[in-house]
Amino acid sequence: MELTELTMTAGDQVISGWVIFPPLAFLISYIALRIFRNHVLGLIKAFAKRTSTDLDDLLIDLVSNIPWSFYVLISAFVSFQFVELSVFVTDTLRYAILLIAVYYAINAIHIVLDFFTERLVKKRLTADKTEDVSFIRLLARLFKYSLWFVGALLIVANMGVDISALIAGMGVGGLAIALAAQKVLEDIFASFSIYFDKPYKIGDFILIGDDMGEVIRIGIKTTRIKTLRGEELVVSNKEMTDTRVHNFGKMPHRRIEFGFGVTYETPAEKIKGIPDIVRGIIESQELVRFDRAHFKKFGDFSLDFEVIYFLMSADYNKYMDTQQAVNLDLMQAFEREGIEFAYPTQKLFLDREGG
């Protein structure tokens, strides 16, 4: 009788130990993981104070963003190793850990990607404030979306699902979508060409066909131009790559050629002095280098002159301001000299001998 009671007592202690130990293991694992996390985080923060680089800030963000649920699941997985569980519970726990791990891994890659994307954007804007960096951010977003897709396939594959048929079906569906959205894809690929080839950038003054204006935005599908009339012209990127674009923003200077004519009644001595008058007027302007001024030809109703000078700026408004100043000074100088500009005229000679 005493032996039986002793055996039952020992069995109760074993059962009691197996019941108590898993929660204890869970608690110890969770506390150990949290202490380890805080210790590592403290070491990184202490190291960050002694350095000037911002890479340590990236490590702090990565460690800080580990979700608390990840520590809970790891601790639960450790504690359940000491008891026999059903296959359903074991698989559920394993899938939950996989889900949290994939989620955190993708978020960690997002943090790293955002860090280096902003660093690249800052570097580009420091080198050129007018550069359009929206394309860099767009590529980063596309890469983020693709990570979630790959993560979903990884989880499904680890759950025992054959993803080869799924990928094949998605390939066929993707082909159908590509055919349906052919025009949109053409514009998207054209935007890649514009970004890497850089035929123009934001702030450039361009001429396409009969339209001209300043580029104000380069998007994934369209380029937007503010025309001289003030409206916004929206042109597809495919059209921008298929047409000839005159980019005045790439010019280190402008070569300006203009002409005028004076009447045939102008005395020869005054004709000789006109090139010097023009030279003096042009050289008095800012950002201008005079090239030449010549009496070019005898026109139908005028004595024609040709003038060429260089404006040391690609700005279209500066060009127009300069040309306007030249024209006004030329009119005033000719008024003082008594020289008349020519305009289309006809002279009729009447024969009066026939009475």
TORVEXLO-38477 format. One record per residue (C-alpha): x, y, z; residue in one letter. Coordinates in steps of 0.5 Angstrom, whole numbers, plus 500, padded with zeros to 3 digits. Example, Ala and Ser with C-alpha at 12.3 -4.5 7.8 and 13.67 -1.06 7.14 Angstrom:
2
525491516a527498514s
//
This chain:
355
500500500m506505502e509503495l503505491t502511494e510513493l509511486t503515485m507521488t513521484a508521478g504527480d511530481q513529474v507531471i507537475s514538472g512538465w506542466v510548469i516547465f513550458p511556461p517557465l521556459a517561455f518566460l526565461i526565453s522572452y526575458i533573455a531575448l529582450r535583454i539581448f535586444r536592449n543590450h545590443v541596442l545600447g551598444l549600437i547607440k553608444a557606438f553611434a555617439k562616437r562616430t559621425s557616420t549615419d550607418l549606425d543610425d540605420l542599425l538602430i532603426d533595424l533593431v528597434s523595428n523588430i516587432p514584439w510578436s517576433f520575440y513572443v513566437l520565438i519564446s513559444a517555440f522554445v517552450s513547446f520543445q519540452f512538450v509533445e504537441l499535435s501536428v496542427f499546433v506545431t505547424d501553426t506555430l511554425r507558420y506564424a514564426i515564418l510569417l513574422i520573420a518574413v514580414y520583419y525581413a521585408i520591413n528591414a530591407i525597406h528601411i535599408v532601401l529608404d536609407f540609401f534611396t534618400e542618400r542618393l537623392v540628396k547626393k543628386r540634388l546637391t550636384a544639380d538642384k534641378t534634377e528630377d529625383v521622382s524616378f529614383i523614388r519610383l524605382l524604390a517603390r517598385l522594388f518594395k512591391y516586388s519584395l512583398w510578392f516574393v515574400g508571399a511566394l516564399l510563405i506559400v511554398a513553405n506551406m507545402g503548396v506547389d507554386i510552379s503552376a501558380l507562377i506559370a499562370g501568373m506569367g500567362v496573365g502578365g502577358l495578357a496584361i502587357a498586351l492590353a496595356a501596351q501603350k502604357v508600357l511604351e511610355d514607362i519604358f520611354a521614361s527609363f530611356s529619358i532618365y538614363f539618356d537625359k536628353p532634357y531635365k527639369i528647368g530646360d527650355f525645349i522645342l518640340i514641333g511647333d511648341d516650346m517651353g520649360e520642362v516642369i515635370r518628368i513623370g513615369i508616363k508623361t512629360t509636362r511643359i510650361k509653354t510661352l503662352r502659360g498653359e501646361e502642355l502634357v506630352v507622352s514620354n513615348k512621343e518625346m523619345t520619337d520626336t526631335r527635341v531642341h534643348n536650349f538648356g544644353k546651350m552654353p550660349h546662344r548664337r543670335i542672327e537678325f537682319g534689317f533693311g534701310v531705304t535706297y535713299e540712304t547716303p553711302a556715307e551713312k551706309i558705311k557707318g551703320i555696322p559701327d553703330i550696330v557694334r556699339g549698341i550690341i557691345e553695350s549690352q550685358e552677357l553679349v559678345r559681338f561677332d559681325r555686322a555687314h551690308f549683305k545685299k541689295f534687296g527688292d526694296f531695301s539695302l539689307d544688313f545682317e548682324v550676328i552676336y552671341f548671348l552668354m546665357s541659354a535663358d530665353y527670356n534674357k535673349y528676348m530682353d537683350t534683342q528688345q534692347a538692341v532693337n530700341l537702341d537701333l531705332m533711336q540711333a537711326f532717328e538721330r542719324e536720319g536713317i530710315e528703315f525700309a518697308y515694302p514699297t513700289q515706285k511707278l514711273f509714268l511716261d508722259r511723252e505720249g501726252g
//
